[in-house]
Amino acid sequence: MRSGACLIVLLLCVMTAARPAPFESEDVVPVRINKRSSGRFWKRSEEQPRFVLSAFGRDMTLNLIPDTSFIAPSFSVQRIRARDGGALRGSPGAHPVAELQNFINRTEESEEQLSGCFYSGSVDEDQHSVVSVSLCSGIFGCFITTEQLHVIRRRTFARSHRVPLLFTHGDGDARRERRRRRFVSAPRFIETLVVADKSMAHFYGDDIKHYILTIMSMAAQLYKHPSIKNSVNVVLVNMLVVEDEEVGPEVSSNGDVVLRNFCSWQQFFNPPSQRDPRHYDTAMLFTREDICGQKSCDTLGVADVGTMCDPKRSCSVIEDNGLQAAFTAAHELGHVLSMPHDDSKTCERLFGDLGGHYLMAPLFVSLNKTAAWSPCSALYVTEFFDNGHGDCLLDVPESPIPLPRELPGTKYSLDQQCQQIFGKEFVHCPSMSEGEVCSQLWCQEEGTMQCSTRNGSLPWADGTPCSLNGSCLHGACMPTQEVMQPLVVVDGGWSSWGPWQQCSRTCGGGVEFSYRECANPVPQNGGKYCEGQRVQYQSCNTQPWKSFREEQCEKYNSFNYLDYNGNMKQWIPKYAGVSPRDRCKLFCRARGSSEFKVFESKVIDGTTCGPDTTSVCVQGQCVKAGCDQVIGSSKRPDKCGVCGGSGLTCRKITGSYNKATYGYSDIITIPVGATNIDIKQRSLRGIKHDGNYLAVKRVSGGYILNGNFSVSTVEQDIPVLGAVLKYSGSSTTLERIQSFRQLKEDITIQLLATAGDANPPKVKYTFFIPRDVTFNKSKEKKQLSLHVIHPILFCHLLLTLDNHYWELI
């Protein structure tokens, strides 16, 4: 994997092989036994078509209905070309959308042309049969009964005369088998724009539409596999076929550059409103151009990681290499959904060596037949959705256009599969061993004897005839009846809740989890994945303890982190300046410095979200909790700091201070047990640095804020026993110190004055103390500190920018 974008690699091998085994076939003429429509396409409003095929000594009746697939109702194919005399100069991505539109002619194909082809159904009265056919330009496809699999293909006798050819195979090996809520399985719909560049339009000609739909149908089915642990639906909303390079994205062999150009170009076609039926969440570019990465030209696709729902970056580039491009499309879309390669350090640390048989393998060898997605991929996409990065996928498209789910091998012959990969001058190589039938596609250039393959594992397309009564499925030749048998769609169901797992903390308020799986039953054959809560959690071990976040920061106090003097840095929690969405990351600050680090992307479950809240972090998200440290509790501390109290056990202390004496002067000493502390120092005439600054020292000795004639200009948090003091920094007209929790030590608030009587301070303070605490305010205020110095010592202020401190000299 390279920085910025992720790649999938292809290896090229050249070898020889033997001929495949023959298979049984028979010419048939399908007979429709109910009313037929006029024209090339069946209309959805007409009676459901029924055909009789007489072959292999029996009559078989196909009962057909329009099939609902992955294509949205507003889906269309647009062919774009430059207007006459309207060639663009430079990169299309450099033009504003209004200018680009002036250079483009569009031809839009009707919905009827796209939706009238594809049908599914059953054979005779066989409830276990499956039919998937296209009725465009005749009938072709496949069907499966309990006995056999049949493939219907067109046989060409002359340019203008085509007759369907029926293949069949006998017995063989058995077939193998919008408000974001945390931990909720919700259906996601990836509304997709597909763009085919000039090289694709030239290579596939009139078949470009059907070919792209076949690729996307295969990719969409991969995302329905239950191993992804989520309900993910790939939905096409628009297709653009670029017929003139001048108006398309600039394509070259540099994968990085192509991706950047395409991401910029595709924005012009995306309506900004989510309500627009042609608004899309991601865009894919298909090209025949040989894409190169930084080190080689074995790259098959390029995409940035975790960019879904970012309209400027949610895009990918796919190098077309035949029907295998469906796996590349699924792989690159996985990157857009934040999935790393299966050999990434995180995946290996969590799951060990995952091998090369999942879709996110960096070098795809062959697909795991029971789990298309690795557990690491499932984990990453689940985290991506749970963290709110895929919320744009929650809007549901309208009812999809009826389309088939025909196996690609029923549409594209072995010669066509070779041409898609190697070029139009190639055909299927008949010299292969019997053991490689279906598992390895070998091709040769016409007129030569050398056979070529790719990737070490390039299987025939599913549905390709492989023997008299056999068709390929997952790289194996199987009875056609089994391959084409209508698969029973099984929706998933939740299992029972599992036992509560170990608590995340032994005391101080932890979190424990219980899980359930979508395994009762596991969804099969495109069935719906379970929806609803998949994880439940509750509080545990709520006995009070010191700051758990502080413990997590202290773990990094080691000689791996030294200051300039070689002393070990002391790490304390950082709250100030942290975005609310990042409160559950482990931000730690070096004591006495503004340096900070993010040591962990998630704090341990049960850690409080901040010093001014009782909510706690659960799997990186802040969830509501009470002061009793119970998740979901509504208990709050009263002004006295008593959880669920009435506010009658304490009294309020208020006061002010407005006398300027050079140096440090005591304002008030706040005793143990004080809560809801609020000290304000308002600058004179709105001047930020008016020469008056708040300071805090421990009664036991030693400053914890603005001591030793150095003043912090930035916002920061000061940990004290039992609480955290939130300091605004001195670079503000209202300097402020606040704390919400109960103090466990006495602290003294001081004023550092440097400007004399010309700028008197305006200090006000409030806090609450328990009624049983003896406190005499008159004895506490206006006591001069021993740190009184002569004005001449304050001849200048030196701003130390690196540490954001004013040093008084």
N, C-alpha and C positions, 0 to 999 in steps of 0.2 A: 504494500500500500504506500502511496506517495502522499506527500503533504498537499492538502487542499482538495484533492480528488482521489477517487478510488478506481482501481483498474481490475479487469478480469483478463487472464492471460490465455493464449491459445498456442499450442505447439504443433508444428507441421512435420509429418513423417511420410516417407515414400517407401512402399512395400508392395509385394505381389500376393495374390490370393487365387482361390479356385472358384468354380462356378457354383451358383446356388441350385437347390433342388427344384424340380418343376412343381406346378400346382394345377389343380383342376379348374376349368373354366367352361362357360357355356354362353352362347349368344342368346339374348332375350329381348323381347319387345314389350315394355311395360304397357298395360292396358288400364286406363282410368275407368272406374265403374260408377262414378257419379259425375255431375255436371262439371265441365271444364270452363275455365275462364278464357277469354280471348287475349291474345298478345303474349309477351314473353314471360310475364310474372303472374303468379296467382294473387288474387286480391284477398286481404284478410276478411273482408265482409262476406266472401263466398262460402259455400258449403265446404266442410273440411274434406280435402282430397283423399281418395282411396285408390290404390293401384294393386293390380294382380300381376305377379311375376310367375311365369311357368318355367321352371328349371329343375334339373336333377330329379325328374320324375314326380314332381309335386307342384301344386299351386300355392303360392304364398301371398296373402293379402296384407298390404301395408296400410294401416290406418294412421293418417297424419294430422298433426295440428301445428300451427305456428309456434315456434319455440322462443321463449324469452331468454335473452342472453345479457351480455355485459354492456350493451350499447344503449345509451340514453335516448329518450324519445326525440330530442332535438338534434341528435347526431346527424352530421352531414359530411360529405366529402367535397372540399373546395379545391379546384385547380386554379392556381394563381400564375399569371404570366405578365410580362411587361407590356404596357400599352405600346402601340406603334410609335416608334420614334422616341420612346420614353426611357431610354437606358439610364440607369442610375450610375453615378460616379462614386467610387469609393465603396466602403462597406455599407450594406443596407442598415446595419445596426446604428450607423451614425446619423441617420435621417429621422426627423421627428415623424410621429405617426401620421399627421396630416399630409406631409410631403410624400411619405411612402405610399399612402393610399392613392395618391394621384397617379402613381406609376403602375398600379396593379389592376389587371382585369381578373375577375373571378367568374368561374363557372361552377354553379352549385348543383349537385345531383340530388334528385328528390328523395324523400324518405321512402317512397314506395320502391324505388330502385334498390334501396339498401335492405329493406325489411321483407321483401317478398320472396327471398330465396330459400330461407332455411326452415326446416320442419323436423320435428321429432314425433315419436309415436310408438305403436306396437305392431306386432305381427299376428294376424288372425286373432284368436282369443287367448293367446299366451300372455299371461300377466307378468311373466318374468322376461319378456322380450323387450328389446330396445331398438329404436330406429333413429338414425340421424342422416338426413339427406338434404341436398340442395335441388331445387326445381328450376334453377336458372339455366337456360340453354339445354334443356333435357333434364334427366334425373341422374344424379350420382351421389354416392355416399356409402352407408353401410347399415346393416341391421344384424341383430343377434337374437337367436332363439335359444331355447334350452338345449338344443341339439348342436347347433352350428353357428358360426359367424360367417356372414356373407358381405362381400364388397361389390358395389355396383360402380363400374367405371365405363367411360366412353371408349369404344373401339373405333378408330378412324380407318375407313375403307377408301375414302376419297375426300377431297377438300370439302365437299358440300354434303357428305353423307356420313352420319355418325350413328352407331347402334350401341346401346349399353352392353357391357360385358360383365357377367356375374361370376365372381370367384367364390369358392367355398373351401372349407378345410374340415376334416373329421376330428376324431378325438385326439387329445394330446395331453401335455402336462397341465395340471390344474393352475388356475390363476392365483398369484400371490397378492397376497395382500400388502341542550346546549349549555347547560351549565355543567362545568367540569366537576365530576365526582371522582374521588380517589378510589381505586380498586374496583371500578365498575367496568364490566365488559359491555361495550356499546358498539353497534354496527358502524363501521367507517366506510365512506364512499370516496374513492380517489377519482375525482372527475379529471379526465385526461385529454389533453390535446396531443395528437400524433401528427408529425410533419414528415413527409417523405421528400427528400431533396431531388434535384434534377437527375442524379445518377440512378436513383431508385425508379423514377418515372420512366427513364429511358430503358432501363433493364427489364422492367416488368410490363410496361405498356398498359394495355387495358386490364390486365390482371392485378394491377397494383392495389386496387381497393380490396379485392377478396384476399389477396396475400397478406396485407396488413391486418385485416380483420382476423385471419387465421392465427397470425402471430400473437395478437393481443388476446384472442380467446384462450390460447394455450397459457399465456402469462396470467390471465385472470383466474384460470383454474388452479394454478400453482398457489395463488394467494387464498384460495378456499381450503387448502389443506389444513386439517386441524392442528398440525404440529406448529403452526404459527401462533397458536394460543389466543387468537383474536379474530373478530369478525371483520375481515378486510375485503372490500369489493372494488375491483378495478372497473371503472365505468368510462367508456369513451363518450365524449361530448362533441368532438369536432376532429376532422382530419383535413389537413392541408397537403395538397400535392403540388410541389414547386416545379413548374415546367420551364421557367426561365431563371438561370442563375442570377440574373441582375436583381431580381426581387426576393431571392431567398437568402438565408443566412450564409455568410461566407464560410466555406468548408475547405479545409486543408488537411494535411497529414498530422498536424500538431493538435493532439487531443485537447490540451489545455485551452488553446486559442479557440478551437471550434466550440468548446463548451461555453466560453465567455461570449463569443459572438452570438451563439444561439440563445443563451439566456437573455441577452439584450434584445435580440430580434423578436422573440416570442411574446414579449410584453405588449407589443402593438396589437395583438389579436385577442387579448384577454379582457373581456368586459370587467370593470372594477367591482360591480355589484355582485354579491353572492347570489342574489335572486335571479340574475340573468341566466337563462338555461344554457348559455354557451360559456359561462364562466368556468374556468378549469383550475384545478389545484396544482397540477404539474404538467410539464410539457416534455415530449420525447421526440428527438430527431433521429430518423433512420437514414443511413447513408451507405453507399457502396464504397466510399473512399476508405483506403487503408489507413486506419488511425494509429498514430505512434505515441508512445509515452516518452518519458525522459530517458529511458535506457534501451528500449526496443520498440519494434512495430508489431508486437504480438498482442497489442491491446485490442479488446473487443468492445469496450464501453467506458464511458467517463461520466462521473457524477460527483457532486459535492455531498458531504455527509450531513444529514440532519437538517435539510433545508426545506422540507415539506411545509407548506403554508406561507412560505416567503415568496411572494410573486416575482421577485427579481432573481431568485436563485434556485427555485424548485424546478429543475430541469435536468435532462440527461441526454447523452448522445450514444446511439447504438450503431455499431458497425454490422451491417447485414451480412450474414453468412449462411443464409438459408433458414430453415425452420428452427435450427438451434438458436437463432436470434431471440426466440421467446424466452430462453433461459437467461440470456444476457439482459433482456429487458426486465425480467423479474429481479435479477441480481442488482442492476443499477437502481431500480426503484427501491430495492432494499436499502441501498446506501442513502437515498433521499429520506428514507424513514429512520435513519440514524444507525442502521445495522453496520457493524464493522466486518472485516473478513474473519472467517472462523479461526485463522491462525494468529489473530491479534493477541497481545499479551494478556489483556483482560479475559478474553475467551479461554485461553489456555490456563490461566490461573483459576478460573471458576469451574471449567468443565474438562480440562485436560486436552489431549490431542483429539480433535474432532474429525480429522481426516479430510478427504476431498470429495465426499459424497453428498454434501448439502449444497444448497443454492448459493450460499455466501462463501464458499471455498474460493480462495484466490486463483487456484487452477482447478477448474471444474473437470472431474474425471468421469463420474457417472452419478446419476441421481439415486439417493436412498429411496427405495420403493415404499417404505413404511413411514418415513419422516422426511419431507422435502426441506424443512427448515430445522436448523440446529437449535438446541436449547438456548444457546447464546443469542441467536437471532431473535428468538421468541422473547427472551428477557429484555433485549434492547428496545424492541418495538413496543413492548408493554410499558417500559419506563418512559418512552417517548410520549405515548398517549397519556399516561398517568400524570406526567408533568405538564400537560396542557399544550404540548407543541403540535398536536394533530387535531385541534378543535375545529379547524376549517373543514375537516372531513365528516363532521357530524350532520351536515345538512343532507337531506335525502333527495336524490334526483327523482324526476317523474318516472312513471312506469317505463321500463326499458322496451325498446323495439324488439319484436319477435325475431330471433335469429337462431341458427342451428348450432349444435355443438359437435359437428362432424369431426372425425379424426382426420388430421391433416394428410395422412397417407392415402386416404380415399380420394383426395383432390389432386395430389401431386405424385407423379410417378417417380421411380428411382432415377430416371434420366433427368427429370425436372429438379429433383433434390440435388443431384450432382451439379447441375447448371447453376442453381441458386448459390452454391458454395464456391465453385471453382470458375464458373463462367459458362457462357452459352456454347462453347466449343467442346464441352465435356459431356460424357455419357456414363451410365453405370458400367462398372467393370465387372464382367461376368466371371472373372477368374478369382474365385474365393473358396475357402474351405467351408464345408457344411456347418461347422461350429460357429462361423461368424455371420451366418444368416441372421439378420435383424440387429445383431450387436455391433456391427462395424460396417459403415458405408464406404465402399471403395469406388473410385471414379477414375476414368482415363480420358485423355484427350483423343478425340476421334482421329484414327489413322496411326495411333501409337500403341505400344504394348505395355507401357508402364502405368501401373495403378497407384493412385494416391489416396491418402486419407488424412484426417486431422485429429489432433487432440488425444490420440491413443484410445478414444472411446467416442465414436461418432455413430450412434445407432440410427437405424432406419426410422423414419417417422412413424408414429403410432398409426395403425390402420393400413400400413403398406402390405399388400399381399406377399406372402413368403413361401407358400406351398399350395398344393391343390386345394386344401381346405383350411389354410392357415393365414393368419395376419399377425403383424408385429405389434407388440405391446411392451413397453419398458425394456426394449432391447432383446426380447425373446419371441420366438415364433410359437404362437399359441393357436388353438382352434378358433377359427373365425367366429364361430357361434358364441364363444365365451367373450371374445374381444368386443364384438358388436352387440352383445346382449344389453338390453336397456338396464342401466344401473338404477337400483332402487335408491332414491334420495332419502337419507336418514338425517333428520335434524338432531343436534346434540342436546343432551340433558345434563343438569347438574348432579353431581354425586352428593352424598351427605357431607356435612361439615366435618373436617378432621379435628383431632384433639388440639387443645391449646398448646402452642410451642413454648419453649423456655423464655422466661421474662428477660427483657434486654438489660435490666438492672437488678441488683440484689437489694437495693434500698433507694430511697429518694424519688420514687415514681418512675417505673419503667412501662414498657408496652409488650404485650404478648399477642400472638396472631393465631388465627385458625383459617385454614384454606379449604376450598373445594375445587374440584376439577370438572371440566366439561367432558365427562367420561361415562355418563349413564343415560344414553349411550354416547360413544364418540361420534361426532358428525362424520358422515360418509357420503362420497359421491356428490360433493357440492352442497351438502345439507348445511343448514344454518348453524353457526357457532352460538353457544349459549350467551344469553344476555342477562345482565344483572350483576349483583355484588359477588365478586369472586374471593374476596378476603374480608374477614371481620377482625376487629382488634379491640382490646380493652386495656385498662390500666392494671398494673400489678406492683406489688412491693412499694407501697406509697409512703413508707416511713421517711420522715424528713432526713436530709443529708445536705452537705455543702454543695456548692455550685458544680453540677456535673459537667457543664461546658468548660469550667476552669480545669477540671481533671483532664479532660481531653486535650486541652492546650498544653498542660504541663507534661504530657507524654512526649512532647517534642523538645523538652529541655535536655539537650544533649550537646556533645562537642561537635556535632555536625553543623551547629549554628553558633558562630562566635562573633563577637563585636570586634571593632578595630583594635582593641587592646588585648585581644585574645581571651576575653572572658566569655563564659557560656551565657547565651541569651536566655532570658526568662520570658516565656510566652504566656500571655494572658488573653482572655476573650476580647474580641473586638466587636462592638455593636454599632458605634457611631459610623455614619456614612455607608452602612450596608443597606442595599435595596431590600424592601419588604419581601420580594420574591426569593431573595438569597438568604433569608434569616436562618434557614436550616442547613446552610453550609458551615463548615468549621473555619471561621475567620479568627485568626489569632494575631495579636500585636506584640512586638518586642517591648517589654517594660522599659519606660523611659525614652521611648522613641516612637516615631510615627510609622516605622517599618511594619508591614503586616504581610501575612501569607494566608492563602486558602489551602489548608492542609488536607481537608477531606471535602468531597462533593456533598456528603450528607453527614450530619452529626448522628450520634447513636440515638435510636428511638427512645423517646421519653425526655430528651433534653428540652428545656424551656426555649421558646422562640426568641425571647429577649428579656431584659431586666424589668420591663414595664408591662409584662403580660404574664398570664398563667397558662396560656396555650402552649402545647408541646409539639415537637417534631415527630412525625411518623413517616418513615420512608421518604425523607426529604421534603415533606409538605407540612405546613403549620396547621394543626387541627385544634379545635376548641377544647379546652380543659378548664376545670375549676381550680380554685386555690387549694382544694383538697387533693389535687394531683390526679383526679379521676377524669378520663376522657369523656366528654359530653356533659360533664357537670356544669351547672350554672352558678355555682358558689363563687363569690368574689370577696376579697378582703375589704373590710370597712376602712374608714380613715384612720383607725387605730392600728391597722395591720392584723386584725383578728379575722380569720377565715369565717365568713358567714355571720360576722358579728353585727351588733346594732349601732355601733359608733358611740356608745355611752361609756366606754372604759378609758377614754383619754381626754385630754384637754388641748386646746389650740394655743400655740405660742406665736406671737407676731412681734415685729419690731422693725426699726430702721436705723441707719447709720449714715451721717452726712458730714463728718469732720475729716479734713485732710491733714495728716501728719506724715512727714517724710519717712519712708521706710515701711515696715510691716506693723500694722496695728490690729489687735484682736477686735473682732466684731461680736462674736458669741461662740460659746462652746455648746455643742449639741450633744446631749447625753445618750447613753445606751438606751435602746427601746424606742427612740424617735422614729417616726414614719412620715411619709409624704412631705419630704423636705423640699423647699423651693426658695432659693436665694437669687435675687435679681440685682444687677448693678447697671443702671441706665446711664449711658454716656451723656455728657453735657453738650447741648446744642447739636446732637446727632453726630458727634465726632467719634469715629471708631476707636482710635487710640488717644484717649483723653488724659492718659497718665494715671488712671486708676484701674486696678486689676484685682480680682478676687483670688484668694489663695486658701489652701486647705492643708492643715498639718495634724498629725496625730497628737493627742495629749501626752502620749508616752514619748513623743519626740520624733522629729523627722517629717519633712514635707511630702505630701502626696500629690500636690498640684501647685505649680507656679512658685516653687521655692528657689532659694539660692539666686534670686534676682534674674531668673529666666522665666519667660511667659509664653505659654502655648497659644498659638494663634488659631489652631484648628480644633474642630470638634473631636472629643474623645470620651472614653469611659474610664473611670477610675474605680477599680475594685477595692472595697473595704469589707471588713468582716460583716457578713450577713446581707450586704447590699452592693449596689453599683451606683456611683455618682456619675450622672450624665452632665458633661461640661460642654457648653456651646462653643468654646474657643473665645479668644479675646478680640478677634477681628470682626466684631459685630457691635452695633449700637446698644444691644441689650445682652450683656454678659450674664450667663445664667448657670446655676448648679441645681440639679434636681435628683431626688432619689425617692423611690416608692416603697421599698421594703424596709423592714425594721433593722435599725443599726445594732450591731453587736459590739461596738467600741465607740468611745467618745472621740469626737473630732472637733477641731477649732476652725472656725471660718475667720479669715483675716482679710484686710485690705492692704494692698501694696500701692502706696501713693508716690508719684514721681513729679507731679506738677505743682504742688503747693496749693495755697488758697485760691489761686486763679481758677482752678477746676475742681470744686468740691464734689465728692462722690454722692450718689443717690442710691443707697443700698436699702432694699426691703427684704424681709425674710419671714417665712411661716413654716411651721412644722407642728406635729402632734406628738405628745408624750403621754405615757400611762399616768393615770390619776394618782397612783401610789408613788410616783417618782418625785422627790423633792427637787424643786428647781426655782432659783431666785434670779430672775432675769437682770435685775439691777446690778448684781455683783459680777455678771458675766460680761457686760458690754463695756466698750471704751477703755479697755485695759491696754496700755502700750506694750508692744513687744520690745525685747532687748535689741531687735534688729533695726535700730534707728541710725541712719547714716546722714551725712551732711549733703546738702544739695549739689555741691560741686562734684560729687562722685557720679551724678547723673548727667554728665556733660553730653552724652550722646547715646543713642539706641542703635545697636547693631542687629540687623535682621539676619538670622541664620536660616537661609532658605531651605537647605537640605533637610533640616529637622523641624521646620516650621515653628521655630521658637524665637521670641525676642530675648536677646541677652542684654541685660542692663549693666553698663560699665561706667 
